[in-house]
Amino acid sequence: MTIKIYFDGYCPESLLNGEKAEMKLNEDDFWESEASGLQIAVFPPFAAILSWRGKGKFRKSDYASNVLGDLVMTGTQKESGFLPDEDKILHNEMELSCYLKKVVEKREEPKEA
């Protein structure tokens, strides 16, 4: 039996840190965490974690937690950058944490004036 991690509409990175952060649709039509900028592209039954963070420019939309749930979390295909890669299904919190550290860019800290 293979265990998979499911996307429930909340930011998976925040959940790893013991926090619950909402995700909203951004201007690029990706779900973006209001807390960390982590982005997810949804192609049911998959939710692919993008390697770059959003810029916080949100559309007027409902929260992902109100409209999505139980999508298998994956990494992305190298060629497209946003399509789910079925060979990169995330099976546990350790795989998710490693993927976030290795693949997802860090959020830039604001520069002091």
Biopython code that builds the backbone (N, CA, C, O; Angstrom):
import numpy as np
from Bio.PDB.StructureBuilder import StructureBuilder

atoms = [
    (1, "MET", "N", (0.838, -1.178, 0.000)),
    (1, "MET", "CA", (0.000, 0.000, 0.000)),
    (1, "MET", "C", (0.890, 1.251, 0.000)),
    (1, "MET", "O", (1.798, 1.371, 0.823)),
    (2, "THR", "N", (0.626, 2.169, -0.918)),
    (2, "THR", "CA", (1.398, 3.390, -1.017)),
    (2, "THR", "C", (0.644, 4.533, -0.357)),
    (2, "THR", "O", (-0.524, 4.779, -0.656)),
    (3, "ILE", "N", (1.319, 5.218, 0.533)),
    (3, "ILE", "CA", (0.726, 6.371, 1.201)),
    (3, "ILE", "C", (1.059, 7.617, 0.383)),
    (3, "ILE", "O", (2.162, 7.739, -0.150)),
    (4, "LYS", "N", (0.111, 8.529, 0.288)),
    (4, "LYS", "CA", (0.320, 9.787, -0.425)),
    (4, "LYS", "C", (-0.104, 10.933, 0.482)),
    (4, "LYS", "O", (-0.936, 10.766, 1.374)),
    (5, "ILE", "N", (0.482, 12.096, 0.237)),
    (5, "ILE", "CA", (0.065, 13.299, 0.943)),
    (5, "ILE", "C", (-0.977, 13.992, 0.069)),
    (5, "ILE", "O", (-0.814, 14.099, -1.147)),
    (6, "TYR", "N", (-2.046, 14.457, 0.705)),
    (6, "TYR", "CA", (-3.117, 15.113, -0.038)),
    (6, "TYR", "C", (-3.160, 16.600, 0.270)),
    (6, "TYR", "O", (-2.931, 17.028, 1.401)),
    (7, "PHE", "N", (-3.459, 17.371, -0.757)),
    (7, "PHE", "CA", (-3.629, 18.815, -0.636)),
    (7, "PHE", "C", (-5.068, 19.099, -0.245)),
    (7, "PHE", "O", (-6.002, 18.699, -0.940)),
    (8, "ASP", "N", (-5.240, 19.794, 0.875)),
    (8, "ASP", "CA", (-6.585, 20.090, 1.385)),
    (8, "ASP", "C", (-6.957, 21.560, 1.217)),
    (8, "ASP", "O", (-7.981, 22.012, 1.731)),
    (9, "GLY", "N", (-6.119, 22.299, 0.496)),
    (9, "GLY", "CA", (-6.399, 23.711, 0.268)),
    (9, "GLY", "C", (-5.602, 24.644, 1.165)),
    (9, "GLY", "O", (-5.574, 25.853, 0.932)),
    (10, "TYR", "N", (-4.951, 24.095, 2.194)),
    (10, "TYR", "CA", (-4.105, 24.906, 3.062)),
    (10, "TYR", "C", (-2.651, 24.756, 2.626)),
    (10, "TYR", "O", (-2.279, 23.748, 2.025)),
    (11, "CYS", "N", (-1.844, 25.743, 2.926)),
    (11, "CYS", "CA", (-0.438, 25.730, 2.533)),
    (11, "CYS", "C", (0.291, 24.557, 3.198)),
    (11, "CYS", "O", (0.377, 24.503, 4.424)),
    (12, "PRO", "N", (0.815, 23.618, 2.404)),
    (12, "PRO", "CA", (1.512, 22.462, 2.997)),
    (12, "PRO", "C", (2.795, 22.850, 3.727)),
    (12, "PRO", "O", (3.171, 22.194, 4.699)),
    (13, "GLU", "N", (3.458, 23.882, 3.285)),
    (13, "GLU", "CA", (4.679, 24.334, 3.947)),
    (13, "GLU", "C", (4.348, 24.869, 5.342)),
    (13, "GLU", "O", (5.054, 24.572, 6.306)),
    (14, "SER", "N", (3.300, 25.640, 5.448)),
    (14, "SER", "CA", (2.878, 26.169, 6.752)),
    (14, "SER", "C", (2.441, 25.050, 7.677)),
    (14, "SER", "O", (2.743, 25.075, 8.870)),
    (15, "LEU", "N", (1.724, 24.058, 7.132)),
    (15, "LEU", "CA", (1.285, 22.928, 7.949)),
    (15, "LEU", "C", (2.469, 22.181, 8.547)),
    (15, "LEU", "O", (2.401, 21.718, 9.686)),
    (16, "LEU", "N", (3.563, 22.060, 7.780)),
    (16, "LEU", "CA", (4.778, 21.416, 8.307)),
    (16, "LEU", "C", (5.328, 22.179, 9.511)),
    (16, "LEU", "O", (5.947, 21.593, 10.400)),
    (17, "ASN", "N", (5.096, 23.488, 9.527)),
    (17, "ASN", "CA", (5.582, 24.338, 10.612)),
    (17, "ASN", "C", (4.555, 24.515, 11.720)),
    (17, "ASN", "O", (4.728, 25.357, 12.601)),
    (18, "GLY", "N", (3.486, 23.725, 11.681)),
    (18, "GLY", "CA", (2.477, 23.776, 12.722)),
    (18, "GLY", "C", (1.510, 24.940, 12.603)),
    (18, "GLY", "O", (0.812, 25.271, 13.561)),
    (19, "GLU", "N", (1.465, 25.567, 11.424)),
    (19, "GLU", "CA", (0.575, 26.702, 11.187)),
    (19, "GLU", "C", (-0.435, 26.337, 10.107)),
    (19, "GLU", "O", (-0.220, 25.400, 9.338)),
    (20, "LYS", "N", (-1.524, 27.072, 10.054)),
    (20, "LYS", "CA", (-2.559, 26.842, 9.050)),
    (20, "LYS", "C", (-2.740, 28.126, 8.254)),
    (20, "LYS", "O", (-3.354, 29.074, 8.744)),
    (21, "ALA", "N", (-2.212, 28.170, 7.030)),
    (21, "ALA", "CA", (-2.280, 29.363, 6.194)),
    (21, "ALA", "C", (-3.155, 29.094, 4.974)),
    (21, "ALA", "O", (-3.054, 28.047, 4.335)),
    (22, "GLU", "N", (-4.002, 30.046, 4.672)),
    (22, "GLU", "CA", (-4.890, 29.945, 3.522)),
    (22, "GLU", "C", (-4.135, 30.162, 2.216)),
    (22, "GLU", "O", (-3.077, 30.792, 2.182)),
    (23, "MET", "N", (-4.704, 29.627, 1.151)),
    (23, "MET", "CA", (-4.177, 29.831, -0.195)),
    (23, "MET", "C", (-5.286, 30.424, -1.047)),
    (23, "MET", "O", (-6.446, 30.021, -0.959)),
    (24, "LYS", "N", (-4.901, 31.401, -1.883)),
    (24, "LYS", "CA", (-5.857, 32.059, -2.772)),
    (24, "LYS", "C", (-5.318, 32.009, -4.196)),
    (24, "LYS", "O", (-4.119, 31.835, -4.415)),
    (25, "LEU", "N", (-6.211, 32.163, -5.150)),
    (25, "LEU", "CA", (-5.829, 32.199, -6.553)),
    (25, "LEU", "C", (-5.094, 33.510, -6.830)),
    (25, "LEU", "O", (-5.554, 34.583, -6.439)),
    (26, "ASN", "N", (-3.953, 33.413, -7.507)),
    (26, "ASN", "CA", (-3.206, 34.635, -7.816)),
    (26, "ASN", "C", (-3.414, 35.040, -9.271)),
    (26, "ASN", "O", (-4.138, 34.373, -10.010)),
    (27, "GLU", "N", (-2.785, 36.121, -9.674)),
    (27, "GLU", "CA", (-2.984, 36.657, -11.024)),
    (27, "GLU", "C", (-2.496, 35.711, -12.119)),
    (27, "GLU", "O", (-2.870, 35.873, -13.280)),
    (28, "ASP", "N", (-1.673, 34.732, -11.771)),
    (28, "ASP", "CA", (-1.194, 33.742, -12.747)),
    (28, "ASP", "C", (-2.034, 32.470, -12.743)),
    (28, "ASP", "O", (-1.685, 31.494, -13.407)),
    (29, "ASP", "N", (-3.139, 32.475, -11.998)),
    (29, "ASP", "CA", (-4.047, 31.334, -11.874)),
    (29, "ASP", "C", (-3.450, 30.137, -11.150)),
    (29, "ASP", "O", (-3.839, 28.996, -11.402)),
    (30, "PHE", "N", (-2.511, 30.394, -10.254)),
    (30, "PHE", "CA", (-1.990, 29.366, -9.364)),
    (30, "PHE", "C", (-2.513, 29.671, -7.963)),
    (30, "PHE", "O", (-2.799, 30.823, -7.636)),
    (31, "TRP", "N", (-2.634, 28.634, -7.140)),
    (31, "TRP", "CA", (-3.005, 28.831, -5.739)),
    (31, "TRP", "C", (-1.745, 29.225, -5.010)),
    (31, "TRP", "O", (-0.725, 28.544, -5.111)),
    (32, "GLU", "N", (-1.807, 30.326, -4.271)),
    (32, "GLU", "CA", (-0.629, 30.862, -3.585)),
    (32, "GLU", "C", (-0.916, 31.033, -2.099)),
    (32, "GLU", "O", (-1.989, 31.493, -1.708)),
    (33, "SER", "N", (0.041, 30.663, -1.295)),
    (33, "SER", "CA", (-0.072, 30.823, 0.151)),
    (33, "SER", "C", (0.027, 32.302, 0.512)),
    (33, "SER", "O", (0.936, 33.005, 0.072)),
    (34, "GLU", "N", (-0.920, 32.756, 1.316)),
    (34, "GLU", "CA", (-0.863, 34.141, 1.789)),
    (34, "GLU", "C", (0.321, 34.343, 2.724)),
    (34, "GLU", "O", (0.826, 35.460, 2.843)),
    (35, "ALA", "N", (0.770, 33.290, 3.384)),
    (35, "ALA", "CA", (1.858, 33.398, 4.359)),
    (35, "ALA", "C", (3.242, 33.299, 3.729)),
    (35, "ALA", "O", (4.125, 34.094, 4.050)),
    (36, "SER", "N", (3.442, 32.330, 2.834)),
    (36, "SER", "CA", (4.800, 32.045, 2.354)),
    (36, "SER", "C", (5.018, 32.291, 0.866)),
    (36, "SER", "O", (6.161, 32.312, 0.409)),
    (37, "GLY", "N", (3.949, 32.476, 0.107)),
    (37, "GLY", "CA", (4.100, 32.649, -1.336)),
    (37, "GLY", "C", (4.232, 31.332, -2.089)),
    (37, "GLY", "O", (4.329, 31.338, -3.316)),
    (38, "LEU", "N", (4.238, 30.204, -1.383)),
    (38, "LEU", "CA", (4.303, 28.902, -2.046)),
    (38, "LEU", "C", (3.142, 28.804, -3.027)),
    (38, "LEU", "O", (2.021, 29.202, -2.710)),
    (39, "GLN", "N", (3.411, 28.270, -4.222)),
    (39, "GLN", "CA", (2.380, 28.164, -5.246)),
    (39, "GLN", "C", (2.099, 26.709, -5.605)),
    (39, "GLN", "O", (2.994, 25.864, -5.594)),
    (40, "ILE", "N", (0.844, 26.440, -5.922)),
    (40, "ILE", "CA", (0.420, 25.105, -6.324)),
    (40, "ILE", "C", (-0.456, 25.219, -7.565)),
    (40, "ILE", "O", (-1.369, 26.042, -7.625)),
    (41, "ALA", "N", (-0.159, 24.373, -8.558)),
    (41, "ALA", "CA", (-0.989, 24.275, -9.759)),
    (41, "ALA", "C", (-1.863, 23.038, -9.597)),
    (41, "ALA", "O", (-1.378, 21.971, -9.219)),
    (42, "VAL", "N", (-3.143, 23.186, -9.884)),
    (42, "VAL", "CA", (-4.091, 22.096, -9.683)),
    (42, "VAL", "C", (-4.529, 21.519, -11.021)),
    (42, "VAL", "O", (-5.033, 22.225, -11.894)),
    (43, "PHE", "N", (-4.320, 20.216, -11.153)),
    (43, "PHE", "CA", (-4.767, 19.430, -12.301)),
    (43, "PHE", "C", (-5.327, 18.137, -11.729)),
    (43, "PHE", "O", (-4.619, 17.133, -11.650)),
    (44, "PRO", "N", (-6.621, 18.157, -11.321)),
    (44, "PRO", "CA", (-7.202, 16.984, -10.645)),
    (44, "PRO", "C", (-6.873, 15.687, -11.373)),
    (44, "PRO", "O", (-6.988, 15.601, -12.596)),
    (45, "PRO", "N", (-6.468, 14.695, -10.615)),
    (45, "PRO", "CA", (-6.462, 14.543, -9.161)),
    (45, "PRO", "C", (-5.159, 14.996, -8.499)),
    (45, "PRO", "O", (-4.870, 14.589, -7.374)),
    (46, "PHE", "N", (-4.362, 15.840, -9.188)),
    (46, "PHE", "CA", (-3.053, 16.228, -8.666)),
    (46, "PHE", "C", (-2.977, 17.709, -8.298)),
    (46, "PHE", "O", (-3.675, 18.548, -8.867)),
    (47, "ALA", "N", (-2.117, 18.000, -7.340)),
    (47, "ALA", "CA", (-1.760, 19.361, -6.950)),
    (47, "ALA", "C", (-0.234, 19.418, -6.979)),
    (47, "ALA", "O", (0.431, 18.793, -6.153)),
    (48, "ALA", "N", (0.317, 20.171, -7.932)),
    (48, "ALA", "CA", (1.762, 20.217, -8.138)),
    (48, "ALA", "C", (2.364, 21.456, -7.475)),
    (48, "ALA", "O", (1.916, 22.578, -7.713)),
    (49, "ILE", "N", (3.381, 21.242, -6.644)),
    (49, "ILE", "CA", (4.064, 22.345, -5.968)),
    (49, "ILE", "C", (5.073, 22.957, -6.930)),
    (49, "ILE", "O", (5.969, 22.274, -7.425)),
    (50, "LEU", "N", (4.917, 24.250, -7.190)),
    (50, "LEU", "CA", (5.813, 24.941, -8.117)),
    (50, "LEU", "C", (7.139, 25.263, -7.439)),
    (50, "LEU", "O", (7.216, 25.340, -6.213)),
    (51, "SER", "N", (8.177, 25.449, -8.243)),
    (51, "SER", "CA", (9.514, 25.693, -7.688)),
    (51, "SER", "C", (9.782, 27.172, -7.416)),
    (51, "SER", "O", (10.794, 27.510, -6.800)),
    (52, "TRP", "N", (8.903, 28.047, -7.859)),
    (52, "TRP", "CA", (9.079, 29.471, -7.585)),
    (52, "TRP", "C", (7.881, 29.996, -6.802)),
    (52, "TRP", "O", (6.772, 29.469, -6.894)),
    (53, "ARG", "N", (8.131, 31.026, -6.047)),
    (53, "ARG", "CA", (7.094, 31.594, -5.180)),
    (53, "ARG", "C", (6.362, 32.731, -5.893)),
    (53, "ARG", "O", (6.887, 33.378, -6.799)),
    (54, "GLY", "N", (5.133, 32.940, -5.445)),
    (54, "GLY", "CA", (4.319, 34.007, -6.005)),
    (54, "GLY", "C", (4.697, 35.359, -5.426)),
    (54, "GLY", "O", (5.521, 35.470, -4.518)),
    (55, "LYS", "N", (4.065, 36.379, -5.982)),
    (55, "LYS", "CA", (4.378, 37.754, -5.591)),
    (55, "LYS", "C", (3.294, 38.390, -4.723)),
    (55, "LYS", "O", (3.365, 39.578, -4.410)),
    (56, "GLY", "N", (2.284, 37.594, -4.332)),
    (56, "GLY", "CA", (1.247, 38.119, -3.458)),
    (56, "GLY", "C", (0.209, 38.965, -4.164)),
    (56, "GLY", "O", (-0.484, 39.759, -3.527)),
    (57, "LYS", "N", (0.092, 38.806, -5.473)),
    (57, "LYS", "CA", (-0.917, 39.550, -6.244)),
    (57, "LYS", "C", (-2.096, 38.616, -6.484)),
    (57, "LYS", "O", (-2.106, 37.825, -7.427)),
    (58, "PHE", "N", (-3.079, 38.727, -5.615)),
    (58, "PHE", "CA", (-4.201, 37.795, -5.600)),
    (58, "PHE", "C", (-5.404, 38.307, -6.381)),
    (58, "PHE", "O", (-5.648, 39.509, -6.485)),
    (59, "ARG", "N", (-6.149, 37.341, -6.927)),
    (59, "ARG", "CA", (-7.442, 37.639, -7.547)),
    (59, "ARG", "C", (-8.489, 37.641, -6.439)),
    (59, "ARG", "O", (-8.253, 37.133, -5.344)),
    (60, "LYS", "N", (-9.629, 38.211, -6.736)),
    (60, "LYS", "CA", (-10.761, 38.095, -5.811)),
    (60, "LYS", "C", (-11.316, 36.701, -6.015)),
    (60, "LYS", "O", (-11.972, 36.426, -7.019)),
    (61, "SER", "N", (-11.057, 35.833, -5.073)),
    (61, "SER", "CA", (-11.495, 34.445, -5.194)),
    (61, "SER", "C", (-11.734, 33.872, -3.811)),
    (61, "SER", "O", (-11.374, 34.467, -2.795)),
    (62, "ASP", "N", (-12.345, 32.714, -3.801)),
    (62, "ASP", "CA", (-12.550, 31.989, -2.558)),
    (62, "ASP", "C", (-11.216, 31.373, -2.147)),
    (62, "ASP", "O", (-10.290, 31.289, -2.955)),
    (63, "TYR", "N", (-11.122, 30.949, -0.906)),
    (63, "TYR", "CA", (-9.931, 30.250, -0.457)),
    (63, "TYR", "C", (-9.931, 28.828, -1.001)),
    (63, "TYR", "O", (-10.986, 28.218, -1.172)),
    (64, "ALA", "N", (-8.732, 28.305, -1.273)),
    (64, "ALA", "CA", (-8.587, 26.948, -1.785)),
    (64, "ALA", "C", (-9.214, 25.930, -0.837)),
    (64, "ALA", "O", (-9.765, 24.922, -1.280)),
    (65, "SER", "N", (-9.128, 26.194, 0.474)),
    (65, "SER", "CA", (-9.672, 25.252, 1.458)),
    (65, "SER", "C", (-11.189, 25.114, 1.344)),
    (65, "SER", "O", (-11.756, 24.129, 1.819)),
    (66, "ASN", "N", (-11.845, 26.083, 0.725)),
    (66, "ASN", "CA", (-13.299, 26.023, 0.545)),
    (66, "ASN", "C", (-13.718, 25.334, -0.749)),
    (66, "ASN", "O", (-14.875, 24.938, -0.898)),
    (67, "VAL", "N", (-12.778, 25.188, -1.691)),
    (67, "VAL", "CA", (-13.159, 24.637, -2.997)),
    (67, "VAL", "C", (-12.365, 23.408, -3.432)),
    (67, "VAL", "O", (-12.755, 22.724, -4.378)),
    (68, "LEU", "N", (-11.256, 23.123, -2.750)),
    (68, "LEU", "CA", (-10.409, 21.991, -3.135)),
    (68, "LEU", "C", (-10.223, 21.038, -1.962)),
    (68, "LEU", "O", (-10.424, 21.405, -0.805)),
    (69, "GLY", "N", (-9.841, 19.824, -2.281)),
    (69, "GLY", "CA", (-9.502, 18.867, -1.239)),
    (69, "GLY", "C", (-9.163, 17.515, -1.817)),
    (69, "GLY", "O", (-9.629, 17.144, -2.895)),
    (70, "ASP", "N", (-8.348, 16.786, -1.087)),
    (70, "ASP", "CA", (-7.979, 15.415, -1.441)),
    (70, "ASP", "C", (-7.321, 15.283, -2.814)),
    (70, "ASP", "O", (-7.602, 14.341, -3.555)),
    (71, "LEU", "N", (-6.443, 16.235, -3.149)),
    (71, "LEU", "CA", (-5.660, 16.144, -4.375)),
    (71, "LEU", "C", (-4.278, 15.611, -4.017)),
    (71, "LEU", "O", (-3.679, 16.051, -3.035)),
    (72, "VAL", "N", (-3.772, 14.676, -4.799)),
    (72, "VAL", "CA", (-2.463, 14.066, -4.549)),
    (72, "VAL", "C", (-1.373, 15.099, -4.831)),
    (72, "VAL", "O", (-1.313, 15.671, -5.919)),
    (73, "MET", "N", (-0.512, 15.331, -3.836)),
    (73, "MET", "CA", (0.550, 16.318, -4.012)),
    (73, "MET", "C", (1.749, 15.708, -4.737)),
    (73, "MET", "O", (2.197, 14.601, -4.436)),
    (74, "THR", "N", (2.250, 16.485, -5.713)),
    (74, "THR", "CA", (3.386, 16.051, -6.513)),
    (74, "THR", "C", (4.367, 17.204, -6.711)),
    (74, "THR", "O", (4.079, 18.360, -6.399)),
    (75, "GLY", "N", (5.525, 16.847, -7.236)),
    (75, "GLY", "CA", (6.444, 17.841, -7.769)),
    (75, "GLY", "C", (5.999, 18.146, -9.192)),
    (75, "GLY", "O", (4.970, 17.644, -9.646)),
    (76, "THR", "N", (6.760, 18.957, -9.887)),
    (76, "THR", "CA", (6.391, 19.330, -11.254)),
    (76, "THR", "C", (7.320, 18.706, -12.286)),
    (76, "THR", "O", (8.448, 18.312, -11.989)),
    (77, "GLN", "N", (6.804, 18.631, -13.509)),
    (77, "GLN", "CA", (7.617, 18.168, -14.622)),
    (77, "GLN", "C", (8.680, 19.216, -14.906)),
    (77, "GLN", "O", (8.402, 20.415, -14.892)),
    (78, "LYS", "N", (9.882, 18.765, -15.159)),
    (78, "LYS", "CA", (10.995, 19.680, -15.390)),
    (78, "LYS", "C", (10.761, 20.553, -16.624)),
    (78, "LYS", "O", (11.100, 21.736, -16.623)),
    (79, "GLU", "N", (10.186, 19.973, -17.666)),
    (79, "GLU", "CA", (10.007, 20.681, -18.930)),
    (79, "GLU", "C", (9.026, 21.838, -18.811)),
    (79, "GLU", "O", (9.285, 22.924, -19.330)),
    (80, "SER", "N", (7.911, 21.622, -18.138)),
    (80, "SER", "CA", (6.866, 22.642, -18.080)),
    (80, "SER", "C", (7.045, 23.588, -16.901)),
    (80, "SER", "O", (6.780, 24.786, -17.009)),
    (81, "GLY", "N", (7.490, 23.052, -15.794)),
    (81, "GLY", "CA", (7.627, 23.863, -14.599)),
    (81, "GLY", "C", (6.365, 23.963, -13.757)),
    (81, "GLY", "O", (6.425, 24.393, -12.605)),
    (82, "PHE", "N", (5.211, 23.567, -14.318)),
    (82, "PHE", "CA", (3.980, 23.672, -13.534)),
    (82, "PHE", "C", (3.054, 22.465, -13.664)),
    (82, "PHE", "O", (2.100, 22.346, -12.896)),
    (83, "LEU", "N", (3.308, 21.577, -14.605)),
    (83, "LEU", "CA", (2.469, 20.381, -14.736)),
    (83, "LEU", "C", (2.905, 19.325, -13.720)),
    (83, "LEU", "O", (4.098, 19.188, -13.450)),
    (84, "PRO", "N", (1.950, 18.573, -13.151)),
    (84, "PRO", "CA", (2.306, 17.548, -12.164)),
    (84, "PRO", "C", (3.146, 16.440, -12.778)),
    (84, "PRO", "O", (2.955, 16.073, -13.938)),
    (85, "ASP", "N", (4.070, 15.915, -11.998)),
    (85, "ASP", "CA", (4.903, 14.793, -12.410)),
    (85, "ASP", "C", (4.501, 13.589, -11.560)),
    (85, "ASP", "O", (4.779, 13.549, -10.362)),
    (86, "GLU", "N", (3.854, 12.622, -12.176)),
    (86, "GLU", "CA", (3.367, 11.447, -11.454)),
    (86, "GLU", "C", (4.507, 10.604, -10.882)),
    (86, "GLU", "O", (4.271, 9.755, -10.024)),
    (87, "ASP", "N", (5.734, 10.825, -11.344)),
    (87, "ASP", "CA", (6.893, 10.138, -10.779)),
    (87, "ASP", "C", (7.422, 10.853, -9.537)),
    (87, "ASP", "O", (8.336, 10.354, -8.881)),
    (88, "LYS", "N", (6.859, 12.015, -9.208)),
    (88, "LYS", "CA", (7.299, 12.790, -8.046)),
    (88, "LYS", "C", (6.163, 12.957, -7.030)),
    (88, "LYS", "O", (6.018, 14.018, -6.423)),
    (89, "ILE", "N", (5.372, 11.916, -6.853)),
    (89, "ILE", "CA", (4.309, 11.953, -5.847)),
    (89, "ILE", "C", (4.962, 11.993, -4.469)),
    (89, "ILE", "O", (5.900, 11.246, -4.192)),
    (90, "LEU", "N", (4.451, 12.876, -3.608)),
    (90, "LEU", "CA", (4.991, 13.026, -2.254)),
    (90, "LEU", "C", (4.230, 12.089, -1.320)),
    (90, "LEU", "O", (3.004, 12.151, -1.228)),
    (91, "HIS", "N", (4.968, 11.224, -0.630)),
    (91, "HIS", "CA", (4.359, 10.159, 0.173)),
    (91, "HIS", "C", (4.289, 10.428, 1.669)),
    (91, "HIS", "O", (3.497, 9.804, 2.375)),
    (92, "ASN", "N", (5.111, 11.352, 2.159)),
    (92, "ASN", "CA", (5.101, 11.616, 3.596)),
    (92, "ASN", "C", (5.667, 13.006, 3.872)),
    (92, "ASN", "O", (6.144, 13.685, 2.963)),
    (93, "GLU", "N", (5.610, 13.414, 5.122)),
    (93, "GLU", "CA", (6.068, 14.752, 5.497)),
    (93, "GLU", "C", (7.557, 14.945, 5.232)),
    (93, "GLU", "O", (7.981, 16.046, 4.883)),
    (94, "MET", "N", (8.353, 13.895, 5.391)),
    (94, "MET", "CA", (9.786, 14.003, 5.149)),
    (94, "MET", "C", (10.068, 14.288, 3.669)),
    (94, "MET", "O", (10.901, 15.137, 3.350)),
    (95, "GLU", "N", (9.377, 13.584, 2.767)),
    (95, "GLU", "CA", (9.552, 13.843, 1.336)),
    (95, "GLU", "C", (9.111, 15.258, 0.983)),
    (95, "GLU", "O", (9.765, 15.937, 0.191)),
    (96, "LEU", "N", (8.007, 15.700, 1.568)),
    (96, "LEU", "CA", (7.518, 17.056, 1.335)),
    (96, "LEU", "C", (8.546, 18.077, 1.808)),
    (96, "LEU", "O", (8.856, 19.025, 1.088)),
    (97, "SER", "N", (9.068, 17.890, 3.000)),
    (97, "SER", "CA", (10.054, 18.807, 3.553)),
    (97, "SER", "C", (11.315, 18.856, 2.684)),
    (97, "SER", "O", (11.831, 19.938, 2.405)),
    (98, "CYS", "N", (11.807, 17.705, 2.261)),
    (98, "CYS", "CA", (13.003, 17.648, 1.403)),
    (98, "CYS", "C", (12.743, 18.326, 0.063)),
    (98, "CYS", "O", (13.594, 19.060, -0.439)),
    (99, "TYR", "N", (11.571, 18.083, -0.517)),
    (99, "TYR", "CA", (11.228, 18.700, -1.800)),
    (99, "TYR", "C", (11.215, 20.221, -1.665)),
    (99, "TYR", "O", (11.749, 20.934, -2.515)),
    (100, "LEU", "N", (10.604, 20.704, -0.598)),
    (100, "LEU", "CA", (10.535, 22.149, -0.389)),
    (100, "LEU", "C", (11.927, 22.756, -0.225)),
    (100, "LEU", "O", (12.191, 23.841, -0.744)),
    (101, "LYS", "N", (12.819, 22.070, 0.492)),
    (101, "LYS", "CA", (14.170, 22.588, 0.722)),
    (101, "LYS", "C", (15.029, 22.540, -0.528)),
    (101, "LYS", "O", (15.797, 23.466, -0.788)),
    (102, "LYS", "N", (14.906, 21.456, -1.318)),
    (102, "LYS", "CA", (15.763, 21.269, -2.486)),
    (102, "LYS", "C", (15.269, 21.989, -3.726)),
    (102, "LYS", "O", (16.069, 22.516, -4.499)),
    (103, "VAL", "N", (13.958, 22.016, -3.925)),
    (103, "VAL", "CA", (13.417, 22.457, -5.205)),
    (103, "VAL", "C", (12.796, 23.849, -5.173)),
    (103, "VAL", "O", (12.954, 24.620, -6.121)),
    (104, "VAL", "N", (12.106, 24.170, -4.111)),
    (104, "VAL", "CA", (11.374, 25.437, -4.068)),
    (104, "VAL", "C", (12.306, 26.566, -3.648)),
    (104, "VAL", "O", (13.011, 26.469, -2.644)),
    (105, "GLU", "N", (12.297, 27.639, -4.438)),
    (105, "GLU", "CA", (13.153, 28.779, -4.115)),
    (105, "GLU", "C", (12.755, 29.386, -2.775)),
    (105, "GLU", "O", (11.603, 29.307, -2.351)),
    (106, "LYS", "N", (13.710, 29.975, -2.143)),
    (106, "LYS", "CA", (13.455, 30.645, -0.856)),
    (106, "LYS", "C", (12.763, 31.968, -1.134)),
    (106, "LYS", "O", (12.937, 32.571, -2.192)),
    (107, "ARG", "N", (11.982, 32.401, -0.171)),
    (107, "ARG", "CA", (11.331, 33.693, -0.293)),
    (107, "ARG", "C", (12.359, 34.780, 0.015)),
    (107, "ARG", "O", (13.060, 34.721, 1.026)),
    (108, "GLU", "N", (12.435, 35.765, -0.864)),
    (108, "GLU", "CA", (13.375, 36.852, -0.642)),
    (108, "GLU", "C", (12.942, 37.687, 0.546)),
    (108, "GLU", "O", (11.763, 38.009, 0.701)),
    (109, "GLU", "N", (13.890, 38.027, 1.368)),
    (109, "GLU", "CA", (13.621, 38.905, 2.505)),
    (109, "GLU", "C", (13.532, 40.339, 1.999)),
    (109, "GLU", "O", (14.285, 40.732, 1.108)),
    (110, "PRO", "N", (12.622, 41.113, 2.557)),
    (110, "PRO", "CA", (12.516, 42.508, 2.133)),
    (110, "PRO", "C", (13.830, 43.258, 2.386)),
    (110, "PRO", "O", (14.476, 43.075, 3.417)),
    (111, "LYS", "N", (14.201, 44.084, 1.444)),
    (111, "LYS", "CA", (15.441, 44.851, 1.589)),
    (111, "LYS", "C", (15.161, 46.090, 2.418)),
    (111, "LYS", "O", (14.143, 46.761, 2.247)),
    (112, "GLU", "N", (16.082, 46.376, 3.314)),
    (112, "GLU", "CA", (15.934, 47.554, 4.170)),
    (112, "GLU", "C", (16.275, 48.796, 3.371)),
    (112, "GLU", "O", (17.188, 48.786, 2.545)),
    (113, "ALA", "N", (15.532, 49.871, 3.622)),
    (113, "ALA", "CA", (15.736, 51.126, 2.882)),
    (113, "ALA", "C", (16.924, 51.894, 3.401)),
    (113, "ALA", "O", (17.234, 52.970, 2.890)),
]
sb = StructureBuilder()
sb.init_structure("model")
sb.init_model(0)
sb.init_chain("A")
sb.init_seg("    ")
for serial, (resi, resn, name, xyz) in enumerate(atoms, 1):
    if name == "N":
        sb.init_residue(resn, " ", resi, " ")
    sb.init_atom(name, np.array(xyz, "f"), 0.0, 1.0, " ", f" {name:<3s}", serial, name[0])
structure = sb.get_structure()
